[in-house]
Amino acid sequence: MNWHEVVNDRLGDTPIAATWCPLAGTGVVYERTIGGEESTFGVSGALWRDSLVLFDRKTHTYWSQVSGTAISGPLRGATL
């Protein structure tokens, strides 16, 4: 996880994103369904409040890895 920081996978029928921020030492797993549709996540390369920022590949919204809250983009304010 230190090299990839996010893995898009499935737990049974549930799509998940397993995330890891080596800087903050936080590992969090989210269901990666947004508005009823499956999404995939990547690492933006940005930091917010000393932890990594994810982005969803469909809307390019930026998400806090720690809180699962959309911090920038069309879904700002939404939560995973």
N, C-alpha and C positions, 0 to 999 in steps of 0.2 A: 504493500500500500504506500510506502514511502515514495515510490517512483510514479505511481499512477493517481493516487489520491481519491479517485472515484471509480467504482465498478458498477456498471448497470447489469443487473441480473434478475433472477426470479426466485421467489420463495413459494413453491407450489405454483398457484395461478397468479400470485401477486407480484407485479413488477416492483423491484426495489432498486435503490441506489445506496450502496455501502460507501461511506465517505470517511476520509482520514485527513486531518490537518496535522502534519508533523510539527509545525511551529507552535500551535496551541495545545497539541497532544490530545485532540478530541476526535473520537470516532463516533459517527452517528449513522443510523440507517433510516432511510425515508422510503415511503411508498412513492413511486414516481408517476403517479396519476395526477394530472392537472386538469381540472374542469371535466372530469370523466374520461379523458383521453390519456393514453400512455405516452410518456415523454422519455427522452434520454438526456443525461447530463454530462457535462464536461467541466474542466477546470479552466477558469477564465485567465488565470495568471495574476489577478488582482488580489489585494488583501483588504479586508474591512474589519475594523476593530481587532486587529492582530490575528485574524484567521482567514483561511482561503475563501474565495468566492466561486461558487458554481454558476454555470449558466445552463439553461435548457435549450436544446438545439432547435426546438420548434419556434419559440417566440423570442429567443435571445435575451430573456429576462435574466438578471443577475440575482442569485440567491445566497444568503448567508449560510455557510456550512454549519455553524453552531446552532442557529435558531430555526433554520428552515423557512425563513421569511424572505419574500422577494424585496430586494432593496433598491432595484433600479429596473426600468423597462416597463413593458405594457402590463405586466401583472403585479406591479409594485403594491406591497401591502398584503398580498396573498400569502398563505402558509402551506407548507407541505404537511 
